[in-house]
Amino acid sequence: MKAFFEGIQYLFVNILFAPLDFLRSLELQSWFAANTINWMFMIIGTVAMVYWIKQLKIFEDNGEENQDTTAHSFFKK
């Protein structure tokens, strides 16, 4: 059973986390390059937010947006 858990440790430490270890060592040369994963997540989040806001604007312009507080049955008294 010990070998099984050591195998899991080897998989994560030596194989799956190797790219992250590379990014950690890269931080001494370039902070921006070391944080590429963070930059990608921020870009994806920004694109998703812009898309969401554009969709809200489309529904608002078409008059399909129901802003009445009683739009859902659980808001009714």
N, C-alpha and C positions, 0 to 999 in steps of 0.2 A: 504494500500500500504506500510505503514511503517513496518508492520509485515513481509511482503514479503522480504524486504531488510534486516531486522534483522535476518530472517531465513537464507539468503545467508551468512550474517556475521557469524552466529553461525556455519554453515557448514564449512566454510573455516577456521575460527580461532580455533574452538574447535575440529574439526574432521580431516580435510585434512592436516592441518599444524602441528598436534600433533607429527608426527615422526620428523619433522624438529626442533620442540621445544626440543624434547629429544636429538637430536644431538647437539643442541646449549648448553644444560646443560652438556652434556658429555665432552665438550671442556675443562672444568676445570680439568678433570681427564686424558684425553688422546687426544692430538691434532690429531693424526693419525686416531683414531676411529671416531672422530667427523667429519672428512673429507672423510668418506667412499664413499659418493656419488661422490665427485670429483675424488677419486682414480678410481672408476668404469668408469667414463667418460674418464679418461686418458687412461685406459687399452683398452677400446673399440676403442678409436681414434687411438691408436698405432697399434692394430690388423688390423683395416681397412687400415691404411697407409701401413703396411707391405704387406697385400693382394694386394693392388693397385699396389705397386711397383713390386711385383712378376708377376702380370698380364702384366704390361708394359714390363717386361723382356721377358716374353713368346712371346709376339707379336714382339718384337725386334729380338729375335732369329729366329723366323719363317720368317722374312723378310716382314711381313705384315704392319709394321709401315711406314706410309708415312709422312716423315718430310719435304716435299716440301712445301714452303710457299704458293704455288698456289693450295693446295689441296682443298680449298674451293673457290667457285665462287666469294665470296665477297672480296677475296684478289687479284683477277685479276684486271688489269688496263683496 
